[in-house]
């Protein structure tokens, strides 16, 4: 039996690709081993979002090569998959002679024939195979073989793939291709099966969850700010209403939404659907119109302020998670101060602050007025200081409150306000069974985490 080792890096979207590869391996009777040195084939599923992720991916490839040499496993094959392989399609083989084969995003379902070919490849030594193709088009369906790598009670569903946004700092649209949505029917079928298998939390993901369905609308440039989404075709609102009808005790979480596509109908739908948690991940990136324009975010300051107001008014108790970039080219002290004031007055429940990272191949890399790294560092530290204070106050306000949690491990749970591997933990009694919901009372807090009984 062929033994395969897999190192999965990057985001949840890449994790699903790893799950799909493992699903196909399992279906073909191959086995997965956690001991990569014992594997016949090792796959490194890479990320290539920013420099740090590229370095991590390269390090993982070099580590696997070192391990292969140390274990004297000359016949072991090394395959590189995922976003780095896709981004540098055609270039990586020259740069990484130690790798036996490369596959891109459209080859995740082809992993078995690829492995068979790599293992049977007996021609001249050092000859590499490159299966990567340009412009990915693939999107999974409800019956795509998949072995989940998340805890049993929680699952991701990729509702769409690719991205049509022009954000000037981001390379992902170039890597993952144009936006393509699944159908409501396909997603609902998958969700039904997961719930029947005992899944208690469904995390809907894609590059832009709010654009779901809109790529199939007749109008070339959907404008969800006007009219009702569902009158134009399938949309995230339509999908949530259908998912909400599935019977069972589970909750649905929305990740990776884009502010440009939020409609009043979507706000009303979340408010009406009890299975959809009052938690939304909506990366805003900045609040200054000057910055949002340079970032090509298709939004401006007044629009974002109004949207947050409408979300808070329409979905009482909503937890908003967002991210901001500081030190983007051309960010003035006034732009940054506007952001800090916005953080203080809006009091988001969950915030991530990132220092701008210059990425080759993006429009932002070519902009003038790049910010000195010391200024970026100072702005980041100031913004983080503001956030720490707000987070402390927020955690304190929870003490004494009753909350519903989902138990991930003995003694560790998450509330509706905590997304898997993103937010904090609620420490609970170890006797509460893993994979179940429980009502607990918050008794204290520790930095970003809560303590409850
Ligand atoms: Fe995700 Fe990294 Fe690709 S963040 S989409 S794995 S570039």
Boltz pocket constraint, residues with backbone or C-beta under 6 A from the ligand:
constraints:
  - pocket:
      binder: B
      contacts: [[A, 9], [A, 10], [A, 11], [A, 12], [A, 13], [A, 14], [A, 46], [A, 47], [A, 48], [A, 49], [A, 53], [A, 83], [A, 172], [A, 175], [A, 176]]
      max_distance: 6.0
